[in-house]
């Protein structure tokens, strides 16, 4: 068997741990077949993997099983013999913990839900069957089984009550907190509801609620006792080796970029400056040396109107000003503007002329030859036009006017029109400038979805040229409308921390206690709840778009959740009850990894195949999530290559409302005609459009969860902030990715979901490099949607809970509302701080799994 496992493994898309294949089994196209952990396939099974096949965890497959993921096209209206017709390919999906008897056949398109059973000899048609289906017959149909009922009815038996007042915010906040902690002993109650007798600990999440008098262990929210000063800070022990400082304010950056803004001159100019400068700074667009002149105009425009203390402006000036114009250039010595421009223009024209022909060709030549020279010079290199006009506007004004008249009909792109407009501006031809500006601002040049201009009216491509930025900026300056040219707004949210004095103790159960709760008075700081909500609240962004910075990868939210677990575990310990917690990933895995790809450009087939190779080679998995722009022409090629590879097909947000989001994951997109993440508006719209999940860009947290909107949470769950693999298409190493390497590894250490974001046309050797150096022994590599569904099934309030029979409250059972495989339950008995015993359970929906001996008086630590 071991020899068979070793020899089979390289050929399958995924060959999981502890897979057993008996003698006589045959597989075709195994590279399209996933056999997850614990699969058992009995003798003489046949699997034809023409399309994607997924066999879930612990699936048991009987003798002489037959599966084929393709079928002949049997349409009756075809005038072809059957052997002349093509095949129809439909994926087959077999869920976790499925049992398939002997002599069963699965036809193309069959989908068996988790925990299903198929009786011997059945033929399962290409339909979707829900979890726990019991199928038999020809064709197979669901039949009802009359199993024995449990001898005792199990009733919900929460040990902990989150008690809130009847206002909606308190209940929503309590539900959200309970959905992040992974503690199935918690239930949420309002103060007008009776508590079951199993409740031994009450935690009042609202001030003024009235807990029952018969509960001894009541923890109450406390107002400020010791306020931290604005420059004061304290740390929370987040893991064994990491102390996380808690900030006294949070902030997020907004950049004005023209997306979703009103198409005013101001917004269009800002939008193009953002796109053009950001493209250069990130290296996505190669900045030619011949663009220096236009950038000089941009810098001059900014200096006349921008706060020079603005760090974003200073960064732009240093990067573009010093590297492209003059290595020694600073804001302070940028004074003699006309002289500087003259030097720049002369230098660039001289560089251009050296390899081609002298600009002096224009002087003294017959008129009939000038149009040829004009075409050769200024149409192909429009930046030369304002440079030539600048240098010759005094001595050769008539020639300058003649050139502009001749070339005007040839300037049919935004870049060329801008250069023509700048040239007329230098000659003070105000009427011509106004006409060119009016042309560019007309509806045929304006993008439908953003305050940005197209390359030409018949193109969907947005212009990125520096001359357009320079022309628009010059017009804003001349009209005194510029304001701040390079805008980035930082939105601070100040936090008020109140803490209790640290109490030194030698008791093991109190070693990790923080100053945010007081064990003596059973009080916890109001800031523990308020600031936890503030760290993850999705802001309302009125204009511009959210800009990810290093601050967004810090981990205060996770630190406070560690405090909550410490508090709850301590309270349970005081009343002699164990702490029970759920690990999110299947048994044998400590963290989860997903790789997301933004498909916003054409991708060659070989690049896609290379990505699939990396997933197989390093992760033995199909863990890719591909985000497609709805209706984009380039989608089809990539989707065809991905057929049969069990990848997730997800959605890129482009417009504010997209009905095609229903049932799909969604992420914000960065294309010019797409909607950047606009905080609360974007999140609420995704939810309204039926998205399966979205991305929370504001902060990093360990696991998916609902989003917090200030007064309520979303029903749609959000994923943690992703880690970008590259900053541009030209990235050659992991240097950009490694800027957040410490946070990346701390996310791994916390057992969270780690998402690496990339573009499939970028250099995937970087991913090879990153995966080669990380320890991947205990990673669960899956698409984003599968990770989200797993966490949601285990952590959403009430999905997994503790139950007990009414006649013996100490006989605890764990009940799940869904059928789930390999769920790890950890139990820490009272008085044994940090000593967790692991139990791996298989859940059938609604059926309790007994935790033997877990009671206040009888604890079997190794049960």
DAGI-V142106 format. One record per residue. N is the residue number from 1. RES is the residue in one letter. OMEGA is omega as a letter, one per 20 degrees, with the letter a starting at -180 (999 if undefined). Layout:
n=[N | N]
res=[RES | RES]
omega=[OMEGA | OMEGA]
This chain:
n=[1 | 2 | 3 | 4 | 5 | 6 | 7 | 8 | 9 | 10 | 11 | 12 | 13 | 14 | 15 | 16 | 17 | 18 | 19 | 20 | 21 | 22 | 23 | 24 | 25 | 26 | 27 | 28 | 29 | 30 | 31 | 32 | 33 | 34 | 35 | 36 | 37 | 38 | 39 | 40 | 41 | 42 | 43 | 44 | 45 | 46 | 47 | 48 | 49 | 50 | 51 | 52 | 53 | 54 | 55 | 56 | 57 | 58 | 59 | 60 | 61 | 62 | 63 | 64 | 65 | 66 | 67 | 68 | 69 | 70 | 71 | 72 | 73 | 74 | 75 | 76 | 77 | 78 | 79 | 80 | 81 | 82 | 83 | 84 | 85 | 86 | 87 | 88 | 89 | 90 | 91 | 92 | 93 | 94 | 95 | 96 | 97 | 98 | 99 | 100 | 101 | 102 | 103 | 104 | 105 | 106 | 107 | 108 | 109 | 110 | 111 | 112 | 113 | 114 | 115 | 116 | 117 | 118 | 119 | 120 | 121 | 122 | 123 | 124 | 125 | 126 | 127 | 128 | 129 | 130 | 131 | 132 | 133 | 134 | 135 | 136 | 137 | 138 | 139 | 140 | 141 | 142 | 143 | 144 | 145 | 146 | 147 | 148 | 149 | 150 | 151 | 152 | 153 | 154 | 155 | 156 | 157 | 158 | 159 | 160 | 161 | 162 | 163 | 164 | 165 | 166 | 167 | 168 | 169 | 170 | 171 | 172 | 173 | 174 | 175 | 176 | 177 | 178 | 179 | 180 | 181 | 182 | 183 | 184 | 185 | 186 | 187 | 188 | 189 | 190 | 191 | 192 | 193 | 194 | 195 | 196 | 197 | 198 | 199 | 200 | 201 | 202 | 203 | 204 | 205 | 206 | 207 | 208 | 209 | 210 | 211 | 212 | 213 | 214 | 215 | 216 | 217 | 218 | 219 | 220 | 221 | 222 | 223 | 224 | 225 | 226 | 227 | 228 | 229 | 230 | 231 | 232 | 233 | 234 | 235 | 236 | 237 | 238 | 239 | 240 | 241 | 242 | 243 | 244 | 245 | 246 | 247 | 248 | 249 | 250 | 251 | 252 | 253 | 254 | 255 | 256 | 257 | 258 | 259 | 260 | 261 | 262 | 263 | 264 | 265 | 266 | 267 | 268 | 269 | 270 | 271 | 272 | 273 | 274 | 275 | 276 | 277 | 278 | 279 | 280 | 281 | 282 | 283 | 284 | 285 | 286 | 287 | 288 | 289 | 290 | 291 | 292 | 293 | 294 | 295 | 296 | 297 | 298 | 299 | 300 | 301 | 302 | 303 | 304 | 305 | 306 | 307 | 308 | 309 | 310 | 311 | 312 | 313 | 314 | 315 | 316 | 317 | 318 | 319 | 320 | 321 | 322 | 323 | 324 | 325 | 326 | 327 | 328 | 329 | 330 | 331 | 332 | 333 | 334 | 335 | 336 | 337 | 338 | 339 | 340 | 341 | 342 | 343 | 344 | 345 | 346 | 347 | 348 | 349 | 350 | 351 | 352 | 353 | 354 | 355 | 356 | 357 | 358 | 359 | 360 | 361 | 362 | 363 | 364 | 365 | 366 | 367 | 368 | 369 | 370 | 371 | 372 | 373 | 374 | 375 | 376 | 377 | 378 | 379 | 380 | 381 | 382 | 383 | 384 | 385 | 386 | 387 | 388 | 389 | 390 | 391 | 392 | 393 | 394 | 395 | 396 | 397 | 398 | 399 | 400 | 401 | 402 | 403 | 404 | 405 | 406 | 407 | 408 | 409 | 410 | 411 | 412 | 413 | 414 | 415 | 416 | 417 | 418 | 419 | 420 | 421 | 422 | 423 | 424 | 425 | 426 | 427 | 428 | 429 | 430 | 431 | 432 | 433 | 434 | 435 | 436 | 437 | 438 | 439 | 440 | 441 | 442 | 443 | 444 | 445 | 446 | 447 | 448 | 449 | 450 | 451 | 452 | 453 | 454 | 455 | 456 | 457 | 458 | 459 | 460 | 461 | 462 | 463 | 464 | 465 | 466 | 467 | 468 | 469 | 470 | 471 | 472 | 473 | 474 | 475 | 476 | 477 | 478 | 479 | 480 | 481 | 482 | 483 | 484 | 485 | 486 | 487 | 488 | 489 | 490 | 491 | 492 | 493 | 494 | 495 | 496 | 497 | 498 | 499 | 500 | 501 | 502 | 503 | 504 | 505 | 506 | 507 | 508 | 509 | 510 | 511 | 512 | 513 | 514 | 515 | 516 | 517 | 518 | 519 | 520 | 521 | 522 | 523 | 524 | 525 | 526 | 527 | 528 | 529 | 530 | 531 | 532 | 533 | 534 | 535 | 536 | 537 | 538 | 539 | 540 | 541 | 542 | 543 | 544 | 545 | 546 | 547 | 548 | 549 | 550 | 551 | 552 | 553 | 554 | 555 | 556 | 557 | 558 | 559 | 560 | 561 | 562 | 563 | 564 | 565 | 566 | 567 | 568 | 569 | 570 | 571 | 572 | 573 | 574 | 575 | 576 | 577 | 578 | 579 | 580 | 581 | 582 | 583 | 584 | 585 | 586 | 587 | 588 | 589 | 590 | 591 | 592 | 593 | 594 | 595 | 596 | 597 | 598 | 599 | 600 | 601 | 602 | 603 | 604 | 605 | 606 | 607 | 608 | 609 | 610 | 611 | 612 | 613 | 614 | 615 | 616 | 617 | 618 | 619 | 620 | 621 | 622 | 623 | 624 | 625 | 626 | 627 | 628 | 629 | 630 | 631 | 632 | 633 | 634 | 635 | 636 | 637 | 638 | 639 | 640 | 641 | 642 | 643 | 644 | 645 | 646 | 647 | 648 | 649 | 650 | 651 | 652 | 653 | 654 | 655 | 656 | 657 | 658 | 659 | 660 | 661 | 662 | 663 | 664 | 665 | 666 | 667 | 668 | 669 | 670 | 671 | 672 | 673 | 674 | 675 | 676 | 677 | 678 | 679 | 680 | 681 | 682 | 683 | 684 | 685 | 686 | 687 | 688 | 689 | 690 | 691 | 692 | 693 | 694 | 695 | 696 | 697 | 698 | 699 | 700 | 701 | 702 | 703 | 704 | 705 | 706 | 707 | 708 | 709 | 710 | 711 | 712 | 713 | 714 | 715 | 716 | 717 | 718 | 719 | 720 | 721 | 722 | 723 | 724 | 725 | 726 | 727 | 728 | 729 | 730 | 731 | 732 | 733 | 734 | 735 | 736 | 737 | 738 | 739 | 740 | 741 | 742 | 743 | 744 | 745 | 746 | 747 | 748 | 749 | 750 | 751 | 752 | 753 | 754 | 755 | 756 | 757 | 758 | 759 | 760 | 761 | 762 | 763 | 764 | 765 | 766 | 767 | 768 | 769 | 770 | 771 | 772 | 773 | 774 | 775 | 776 | 777 | 778 | 779 | 780 | 781 | 782 | 783 | 784 | 785 | 786 | 787 | 788 | 789 | 790 | 791 | 792 | 793 | 794 | 795 | 796 | 797 | 798 | 799 | 800 | 801 | 802 | 803 | 804 | 805 | 806 | 807 | 808 | 809 | 810 | 811 | 812 | 813 | 814 | 815 | 816 | 817 | 818 | 819 | 820 | 821 | 822 | 823 | 824 | 825 | 826 | 827 | 828 | 829 | 830 | 831 | 832 | 833 | 834 | 835 | 836 | 837 | 838 | 839 | 840 | 841 | 842 | 843 | 844 | 845 | 846 | 847 | 848 | 849 | 850 | 851 | 852 | 853 | 854 | 855 | 856 | 857 | 858 | 859 | 860 | 861 | 862 | 863]
res=[X | X | X | X | X | X | X | X | X | X | X | X | X | X | X | X | X | X | X | X | X | X | X | X | X | X | X | X | X | X | X | X | X | X | X | X | X | X | X | X | X | X | X | X | X | X | X | X | X | X | X | X | X | X | X | X | X | X | X | X | X | X | X | X | X | X | X | X | X | X | X | X | X | X | X | X | X | X | X | X | X | X | X | X | X | X | X | X | X | X | X | X | X | X | X | X | X | X | X | X | X | X | X | X | X | X | X | X | X | X | X | X | X | X | X | X | X | X | X | X | X | X | X | X | X | X | X | X | X | X | X | X | X | X | X | X | X | X | X | X | X | X | X | X | X | X | X | X | X | X | X | X | X | X | X | X | X | X | X | X | X | X | X | X | X | X | X | X | X | X | X | X | X | X | X | X | X | X | X | X | X | X | X | X | X | X | X | X | X | X | X | X | X | X | X | X | X | X | X | X | X | X | X | X | X | X | X | X | X | X | X | X | X | X | X | X | X | X | X | X | X | X | X | X | X | X | X | X | X | X | X | X | X | X | X | X | X | X | X | X | X | X | X | X | X | X | X | X | X | X | X | X | X | X | X | X | X | X | X | X | X | X | X | X | X | X | X | X | X | X | X | X | X | X | X | X | X | X | X | X | X | X | X | X | X | X | X | X | X | X | X | X | X | X | X | X | X | X | X | X | X | X | X | X | X | X | X | X | X | X | X | X | X | X | X | X | X | X | X | X | X | X | X | X | X | X | X | X | X | X | X | X | X | X | X | X | X | X | X | X | X | X | X | X | X | X | X | X | X | X | X | X | X | X | X | X | X | X | X | X | X | X | X | X | X | X | X | X | X | X | X | X | X | X | X | X | X | X | X | X | X | X | X | X | X | X | X | X | X | X | X | X | X | X | X | X | X | X | X | X | X | X | X | X | X | X | X | X | X | X | X | X | X | X | X | X | X | X | X | X | X | X | X | X | X | X | X | X | X | X | X | X | X | X | X | X | X | X | X | X | X | X | X | X | X | X | X | X | X | X | X | X | X | X | X | X | X | X | X | X | X | X | X | X | X | X | X | X | X | X | X | X | X | X | X | X | X | X | X | X | X | X | X | X | X | X | X | X | X | X | X | X | X | X | X | X | X | X | X | X | X | X | X | X | X | X | X | X | X | X | X | X | X | X | X | X | X | X | X | X | X | X | X | X | X | X | X | X | X | X | X | X | X | X | X | X | X | X | X | X | X | X | X | X | X | X | X | X | X | X | X | X | X | X | X | X | X | X | X | X | X | X | X | X | X | X | X | X | X | X | X | X | X | X | X | X | X | X | X | X | X | X | X | X | X | X | X | X | X | X | X | X | X | X | X | X | X | X | X | X | X | X | X | X | X | X | X | X | X | X | X | X | X | X | X | X | X | X | X | X | X | X | X | X | X | X | X | X | X | X | X | X | X | X | X | X | X | X | X | X | X | X | X | X | X | X | X | X | X | X | X | X | X | X | X | X | X | X | X | X | X | X | X | X | X | X | X | X | X | X | X | X | X | X | X | X | X | X | X | X | X | X | X | X | X | X | X | X | X | X | X | X | X | X | X | X | X | X | X | X | X | X | X | X | X | X | X | X | X | X | X | X | X | X | X | X | X | X | X | X | X | X | X | X | X | X | X | X | X | X | X | X | X | X | X | X | X | X | X | X | X | X | X | X | X | X | X | X | X | X | X | X | X | X | X | X | X | X | X | X | X | X | X | X | X | X | X | X | X | X | X | X | X | X | X | X | X | X | X | X | X | X | X | X | X | X | X | X | X | X | X | X | X | X | X | X | X | X | X | X | X | X | X | X | X | X | X | X | X | X | X | X | X | X | X | X | X | X | X | X | X | X | X | X | X | X | X | X | X | X | X | X | X | X | X | X | X | X | X | X | X | X | X | X | X | X | X | X | X | X | X | X | X | X | X | X | X | X | X | X | X | X | X]
omega=[a | r | r | r | a | a | a | a | a | a | a | r | r | r | a | r | r | r | r | r | a | a | r | r | a | a | r | a | a | r | r | a | r | r | a | a | r | r | r | r | a | a | r | r | r | r | r | a | a | r | a | r | r | r | a | a | r | r | r | a | a | a | r | r | r | r | r | a | r | r | r | r | a | a | a | a | r | r | a | r | a | a | r | a | r | r | r | a | r | a | r | a | r | a | r | r | r | r | a | a | a | r | r | r | r | a | a | r | a | a | a | a | a | r | a | r | r | a | a | r | a | r | a | a | a | r | r | r | a | r | r | r | r | a | r | r | a | i | a | r | r | r | a | r | r | r | r | r | r | a | r | r | r | r | r | a | r | r | a | r | r | a | a | r | a | r | a | a | a | r | a | r | r | r | r | r | r | a | a | a | r | a | a | r | a | r | a | a | r | a | r | a | r | r | r | a | a | a | r | a | r | r | a | a | r | r | r | r | a | r | r | a | a | r | a | a | a | r | a | r | a | r | a | r | r | a | r | r | a | a | a | a | r | a | r | r | a | r | a | a | a | r | a | r | r | a | r | r | r | a | r | a | r | r | r | a | r | r | r | a | r | a | r | r | a | a | r | r | r | a | a | r | r | a | a | a | a | r | r | a | r | r | a | r | r | a | a | r | a | r | a | a | r | r | r | r | r | a | r | r | a | a | a | a | a | r | a | r | a | a | a | r | a | r | r | a | a | a | a | a | a | a | a | a | a | a | a | a | r | r | a | a | r | a | a | a | a | a | r | a | a | r | a | a | a | a | a | r | r | r | r | a | a | a | a | a | a | r | r | r | a | a | r | r | r | a | a | r | a | a | r | r | r | r | a | a | a | r | r | a | a | r | a | a | r | r | r | a | a | a | a | a | a | a | a | a | a | r | r | r | a | a | a | r | a | a | a | a | a | a | a | r | a | a | a | r | r | r | r | r | r | r | r | r | r | r | r | r | a | a | r | r | a | r | r | r | r | r | a | a | a | a | a | r | a | r | a | a | a | r | a | a | r | r | r | a | a | a | r | a | r | a | r | a | r | r | r | r | a | a | r | r | r | r | r | r | a | r | a | a | a | a | r | a | a | a | r | a | r | a | r | r | a | a | r | r | r | a | r | r | r | r | r | a | r | a | a | a | a | a | a | a | a | r | a | r | a | a | a | a | a | r | r | a | r | a | r | r | a | a | r | r | a | a | a | a | a | a | r | a | a | a | a | a | r | a | a | r | a | a | a | r | r | a | a | a | r | r | a | r | r | r | r | a | r | a | a | r | r | r | r | r | a | r | r | r | r | r | r | r | a | r | a | a | a | a | r | a | a | a | a | r | r | r | a | a | r | a | a | r | r | r | r | a | a | r | r | r | r | r | r | r | a | r | a | a | a | a | a | a | r | a | a | r | a | a | a | r | a | r | a | a | a | a | a | a | a | a | r | r | a | a | r | a | r | r | r | r | a | a | r | r | r | a | a | r | a | a | a | r | a | r | a | r | a | r | r | a | a | r | a | a | a | a | r | r | a | r | a | a | a | a | a | r | r | a | r | a | r | a | r | r | r | r | r | a | a | a | r | r | a | a | r | a | r | r | a | a | r | r | a | r | r | r | r | r | a | r | r | r | a | r | a | r | a | r | a | r | a | a | a | a | a | a | r | r | a | r | r | a | a | r | r | a | r | r | r | a | a | a | a | r | r | a | r | a | a | r | a | r | r | a | a | r | r | r | r | a | a | a | a | a | a | r | a | a | a | r | r | a | a | r | a | a | a | r | r | a | r | a | a | a | a | a | a | a | r | a | r | a | r | r | r | r | a | a | r | a | a | a | a | r | r | a | r | r | r | r | a | a | r | r | a | r | r | a | r | r | r | r | a | a | r | r | a | r | a | r | r | a | r | a | r | a | r | a | a | r | a | r | a | r | a | r | a | a | a | a | r | a | a | a | 999]
